[in-house]
Amino acid sequence: MLPSSLLMPALRRLDPETAHNLSIRALSLGLGGEDASPADPVLETRAFGRTLANPIGLAAGFDKNAAAVNALARLGFGFVEAGTVTPRPQPGNPRPRLFRLTEDRAVINRMGFNNEGLEVFLRNLRQADRRRVVLGANVGINKEGADPERDYPALVQAVSPHADYITINISSPNTPGLRDLQSGQRLAAILSGIQAAKPVFVKIAPDLDEEALEAVISVAVQHGVTGLIVSNTTIARPASLQSRFKGETGGLSGAPLFAPSTAMLAKAYKLAGGRLMFIGAGGIFTPEDALAKILAGASLVQLYTGFAYQGPALLPRLKAGLAALLRARGFASVAEAVGAGA
């Protein structure tokens, strides 16, 4: 077991944001340990012009300031997405703003893009071991004084030399008006100003209707976007939720997000018709969950809530289980399985 996994029971007894901050601090100090399990060739994946040891990545939001990307890569992730970063530092929304829904294997957050700003983010990115870390940078806008058509292109230009891909975050529910940027006209205006030498992805909400999804895909294709990340957190509250925190405002992630985000992924994959690449996120806890995303059209998958609940020990289990499932179904690679069930 990785040393960091031994800390999980103690961390679960703390306030979730305090536990999260301690985790980042421990990782940045080199206390995370390392996944020594051998790479399985069936999981090897090509993306972003790089060869990834496996298709399992860490979603944005965990390491907002890129403070621990080297340590996170050592845990066994195939790639790590840092951020969301905004042009200027901002504290985010008032605490409490992060809630464990333990009974539901879920989290609600209304963090509000709390981060130390672009200058600190870039300084940390420059410390990344790019030989070992396949790195994404997730960018967003400040709550106040933002000009999306100005800020997103500037952020992309700034982070591009230091990342393998860039994600445009227009789908967090915790910044007022941000999700309005998913409309075709606003998204087109933002993307028209972006000139990036690296692959660009757009992260979308799972709450889009089919017409809005079609518009996002059309605009993304027209403006040369590499792909979409499906999906961000949801503002929906399924009737199945049991936790006393189920009524908290914010984005819901974890197990309740798995079905709707996977259904949207399959729909988007079919609508795109091979013109976009997809990264599947939302509710992955098991190898079966990861495979379901891949069969629905994801070339890569991302974790956050499952990792927060189960810790680094989840990664070796996911990788071994996913490799076994691929072989059992007759797939020689992840790429062969992409979209096979969409």
N, C-alpha and C positions, 0 to 999 in steps of 0.2 A: 504494500500500500504506500502511496506517495505520502511524504511527511505532512503535506498540507491537508490531506484527507483526515488525519488524526484530529485536526482542529475543528472539524465540522460540527460535532455535537456541542462544543462550547460556543461556537459562533451562532448556532441556532437559538441559544438562550438569550442572545443580545438583541437589542433593537436592530431591525434589518439594515438601516442605513449605517449605523455604527459598525455592524458586522461587515458590511461591504467595504467600508473605508479601511478597516483593519486588514481585510483580505488583500486589498490593493497595496497597503503598506508592507505587509509581510512578503508579498510577491516582489515588490520593488527592492526589498532587502535580500532577495535571493533565497527565501525560506520556502519556496513552493515545491521544491523537489523536481524530479524529472521522470518522464515516462520512458522506461528502458525497454518496453516491448518492441520486438522487431517489426519493421514496416512490412506490410503485406502487399505484394505486387498487384493484387486484384483491386486495391483501393487507390493506386496511383492515378492521379488525375492531372490533366493539363488545363490551366486557366490563367488568365492575366499574363500570358507569355512566360509562365513559370511551370515547373513540374511540382505538384503538391503530393506529399506522401499519402494524404488521404483527403476526402472531400468535406471533412467536418471542421467548421470554423467557429470562432467566437463572435457573436453578434456585437454590434455597437451598443454602447450604454454601460458596459461593464468597466472598461478602462477608458473613461471619458477624456483623460488628458495624455494618453499614450505613455503612462508612467511605468508600465510593467509588461510591455509587449514581448521583450526577450524572454522573461520568465514564463509568460503565458504560452509562448511557442514551445518551450521545453516541456510543458505538461502534455503535449501530444496533439495539439490542434494542427490541422493542415494549413490554416490561415487564421489571422487575427485582424478584426476590424476595430480600430480605435475611434473614439469620438462618442457623441457628437460634439464638434468644436464650433464655436461661434467667433466672429471677428474680435469681439471684446469680451473680457471676463464677465461672468454674471453669476449671482448666487443661486438662481433658480427660485422655485416657489417656497413658501414657508414650510417648516417641518411641523408635524410629521407629514411625509409625502411618499413614503414607501411602506407597503403593507403586505405581510405574508398571509395568504389564504391557504393555510396548511392543509385543511381538509380537502381542498380542491386542487392541490398541487399547482397553485397559481400565485401570481403577484399582481397587485395594483400599484402603479406608480404615477405620480404627478410631479416628477422632479423638476421639469421646466428647463432643460438644457443647462443645468449647473455645470460650469467648467471654468478653467483658468484662462481661457482665451487663446487666440491663435499663436501668439508669441511663445508661450510656454509649450503649447502643443508641438510647434515646429522644433523647438529645442529638444524635446523628448524624442520626436521622430528621428532626428539626426543621430541619436544614440542607438537606434535599432540595428541589430545585426542582420543586415539585409541578405546575407548568405543563408541564414537559417530561418528568417521570419518572412513569410509571405504576408504582406501588410496592406490593409485597406484603411482609408481615411474617410470618416463620415462627417459631412459638413452641414451646418444649419445656420439659422439667423438669430440675431438677438431679439429679445422680446420688445425692446424699445429702440427707436431710431434705425430700424432696418429698412433696407431697400433691396428686396430679393433679386431684382434684375441686375443690381450692382454687386451685391454681396456674394452670391453663389459663384459667379464667374471668378471673382477675386480670390475666394477661398480655394477653388479648384486650382487656379494658377499657383497659389502659394504652396499647397500640399503636394502637387503633382510630382515634383522631383524626388520626393521622399516616400512615396507609396507605390504599390503595384496596381492599385485601382482606387477610385474615388466614388463615394456614395452620396447622392443628393438626398438629404432627408427633408421631405415635404409632407410627412405623414404622422409626426408625433401629435397626439391630441392635447398636449400640455403647453403649447405656445399658441396664443390666440391668433386665429386667422391662418395658421400654417397650412392646414389641410385644404384651404381654398386654393392653394398653389397647385393642387393636383388637376384643376380644371385645364382643359386643353389649351386655351389661350394663354393663361398665366404660365403654364409649364413651357409652352413654346417660347415665350418671351425670355424665360430664364435660360433655357437650353441654347437659344440662338446666340447668346453671349459667351458660351463656354467653348474654349479651344483647349483641348487637353491631349497630350501625347499618350496618356494612360487610359485604360478602359473606364468608362463612366457608367454607374448604375443609378437607378432611381428607386428609392424605397417607398412602397405604397402601403396604404391602409387596407385592412381586410373588410372595411365597411363600404367600399365603393360598390355602386350598382353596376350592372353589366354595361350600360351605356357609357358611364364614366370610365370603366376599365378599358373599353374599346378605344376611347379618346386618348387615354394615357398611352396605350400601346402604339396607336397611330402616330402620335407626336414623338414618342421615343424613337420609333423607327425612322421617321423623317429627319430627325436631328442627329442621327448616328450614335445614339446611346447603345452601349454594349448589351445591357440587360436590366432586369428588374429584380428587386428583392421583395419577395412575397412571404410574410408581410410584417408590418409594424404591429403594435398593440391595438386592441379593439376597445371601442367605447360601449359595445354591447355588454349586457349582463345576462347570461343564460339563466334560465329558471332553475337549473341544477345546482347553482352555487350554494354552498352551505355555510361558509365562513361568516362570522359577525362583521367582517370588513367588506362584505360584498357590495355595500352601498357607497363605498368611498369613491370620490371623483378621481378620474385618471384613466390610464390605459391598462387594460387587463391582458396579462400574458400567462403562459404556462399551458397546462393540459386543456383547459376549456377553449383555447385558441387553436388547437390542433386541427379539428375538423373543418372549421370555416376557412382557415388559412390554406389548408391543403386543397379544399374544393376550389378556392379562388386561383390557386397555383395551376391546377389542371385546366381550368377555364382559360387562364391567361396563356398557358402554353399552347393550347389549341388555336386561340385567336392570333397569336404571334406567327404561327406557321413557320417556325424555324428561323425567324428573323431576329430573335432576341435570345439571350442566355438568361437562365433563371437561377436564383439562389433562394432556397426554401427555408423559411424560418417560422417558428411558432409551435410550441408545445412538444418539442422532441425530448423524450425521456428514455426511449428504448431503441435498439437496433431496428425493430419493426417500424417505429415511427420514422427513422431516417430513411429507410428503404421506401416507405410510402411516399415521402416527399420526392425522392428520385424518380419513382415510377410515375408520379404526377407531372414530372417535367423539370425537376431541379437538377442542375449539373453539380451543384454544391449545396450544402445545408449549413445552418448556423444554430448555435445553442445560446441560451442565456439563462432562462428560469430553471431548466433542468440542471444546468451546471451549478447554479446558485443553491439548489436544494441538495444535490448529490455530491458536489465537489469534484476534484480532479479524478477520483477513482472511476467516475462515469466514463471517461474517455477510453481507457483500454477496453472496457466492456462494450462500448458502442462500436469500436473499430473491429474487434474480434467478431462480434455478433453480426455486424453488417457484412463483413467479408464472407462469413459462413452462409448468410442468407443469399448473397449474390451467387455464390457457387452452387447452392442448392437449387436455384432457379435456372441454372445453366448460363449465367452471365460471366464472361471472362474479364469484364472491367465495369467500372461505374458508368462509363460512357455508353456502353451497350444497353444499360437499363434505363437511361434517361427517357422519360415519356412513354415507357412501354405500357403503362397502365392508364394513361390520360384519356 
